[in-house]
Amino acid sequence: MTSVRTPVIGGLQQAALPRRAVAGLAAAVVAVTALLFSVTDLQGTAGFVVVATLLHLAAQTVLSRVVEGPRRAADRLVTTAVVAAFLLALAPLVSVLLYTLQNGLERFDWDFFYRSLRSIGARDAGGGANHAIVGTLQQVGLATLMSVPLGLLVAVYVVEYGRGRLAATIRFFVDVMTGIPSIVAGLFVLSFWILGLGFGYSGFAAALALTVLMLPVIVRSAEEMLKLVPNDLREASLALGVPRWKTVVRIVLPTALPGIVTGVMLAVARVMGETAPVLLTAFGAASIVRTPFDGPQSSLPLFIYQEAASPQQTAIDRAWTAALTLILVIMVLNLLARLITRRSKIGR
Amino acid sequence: MSSLSTTPPPSVSPDGRAGTLPRTGGRSSERRGDRVFRGLSLGAGLSLLGIIVAIAVFLVVQAVPALRDNTASFLTDTVWDPNAASPAFGIVALAFGTVLSSLLALAMALPVALGVALFISHYAPRRLAGPLGYVVDLLAAVPSVVYGLWGIFFLNDKVIDTSAFLAEHVGWFPLFGADGIYGRSVFLASIVLAIMILPIIASLSREVFLQVPTSQQEAALALGATRWEMIRTAVLPFGKPGVIGATMLGLGRALGETIAVAIVLSPAFVVSLDILTPNSGNTIAANIALGFAEASSTGRGALIASGLVLFAITLVVNVLARAIIHRRREFTA
């Protein structure tokens, strides 16, 4: 593409940088950066990319300013910077996933999923996270059982019944509640359930803390979904003489169901990775605790935290495998949630 | 139970509003169902408000005994020794570290997040925009404990190199004072926090940028604006309140983040600007996670008191953020 582009700004015929010139500039910049890195004490791949990008931005701006004028130069600068920002944001995601995969496969074996840490020290090989997986399933399951009905009712109130100041207040505080730090939810259950009422650490206490965190997420997503249900459906049902509550239960909720399920799955995926509230409420345990009411229990993120604190490589390997397991489950939940939304009639 | 007695007879409907239909006996039992359902959903809504109030109340109740035993001033001292025989603890060092690390994270995350949001809303090919946005959202799906693990075992080495470089070449800058030991620092914690809040700011800003009226953007382009000039004159002014709100939500998230910071940071109860060196700071949330296991009863109360401060700070930040977002929503609606 050597042809001069149709001018957009300035005179009717204005010079524009051909794409080839930009590519050539990029190559030159990489060469200069390489030279710079071999001469000075600069080193490292990340540093190389950063220096090269900055040099390219500067050189391109100067060149474009001379050839195309300042406005075009600013446009090019921003375009390159925006693309660079996007790539920069992807770097940690790719790095985390690859690094976790690489380290997690070490212990991704039968023992890891079928054994607990009972009588396994940090130094010992073997051992597994069965107790933590059981704990996570019980705690998250209980939290889902508690937060879904409550959350749906709140959403129904806000969308179907709520009018005026009270509904606006509730809606506002649902948003505010989304921002409550997870550690504060843990401290709340600690103060209220464990220290206040004296029940002691348990998986159930963790489920209570997770409920506080799940509730606003479920309300928000259910609210959005209920709003998307066409009013025609409600009016048709009411016109047939169906009472309001039956209209909500039989018509509105089923129509919004796929979206609500998606919201619940995303909420589950979010709280499944929570460590801090579980640390304060379930405390952690090394062996399998069969019910969430039998005292301290572990969970997958808590297992990662506690194993990673050990200086022993065997324990750290276990932490990585647990991290890999957790990421896989959460990614699958996210993907499923997205697939359900795509197949539903309303919603995106 | 006879429901007729509880409902006024249909003839007594003096206001004669449209829609007040005469009701038969069967209808009134259905209305009772309605009342129950309405009551249930209202109760759920109120219980949600109740939870927020209860959080504040129970944290205060559990913090008060420890605060009473405190031999230092909670609001003005930097010392943190609540497990001693004569407990002494103050929030200053913790609050300072919390705010410093969060602001640093914000400074790093905001430009990148805005770039990401603009890329997805205005630069990426239309068909790719959705999937790419989803990929960025996946950053938010990674649990914080995994970020902590990655931060301490992978990122720390890179940050040590960068820190050494910064201290050597730009050591005159107030934040980059150092004594030759780097890593596990506030700098590392801030980078991890920045990565964690980036997807929040990016996805909320993206939504606002996508709402900019097409007519305004096309008008700018028709006047001969380049893409950047169009964004500067049409997109950014329209999106500003939304971006501010998103930024504050990101800040709130960074202030309360616990486990990732607890894993990567080597903590100390000092007020220091030397972000490159270990033992130069701590955060409220991380301190709760780190100190909880060994806390005495007073120590636990002290941690709860610090949690109360965190709750108050994040509440203010969140209320402000939501107020900004809500006001603009009413404005555009």
Interface residues (C-beta under 8 A of the other chain):
Chain A: V8 I9 Q43 G44 A46 G47 R71 R72 A74 D75 L77 V78 T79 A81 V82 V83 A84 A85 F86 L88 A89 L90 P92 L93 S95 V96 Y99 T100 N103 L150 G151 L153 V154 V156 Y157 V158 E160 Y161 G162 L166 A167 T169 I170 F172 F173 V174 D175 V176 M177 T178 G179 I180 P181 S182 I183 V184 A185 L187 F188 L190 S191 F192 L195 G196 V212 L215 P216 V219 P243 R244 W245 K246 V248 V249 A269 R270 M272 G273 E274 T275 A276 L279 L280 P301 I304 Y305 A308 A309 I316 A319 W320 A323 L326 I327 I330 M331 N334 R338
Chain B: E30 R31 G33 D34 V36 F37 R38 L40 S41 L42 G43 A44 G45 L46 S47 L48 L49 I51 I52 A54 I55 F58 L59 V61 Q62 P111 V112 A113 L114 G115 V116 L118 F119 I120 Y123 A124 L132 Y134 V135 V136 L138 L139 A141 V142 P143 S144 V145 V146 Y147 G148 L149 W150 I152 F153 F154 K158 D161 T162 F165 I195 L198 P199 A202 G224 T226 R227 W228 E229 I231 L249 G252 R253 L255 G256 E257 T258 I259 A262 I263 A285 I288 A289 F292 R300 L303 I304 G307 L310 F311 T314 L315 V317 N318 V319 A321 R322 H326
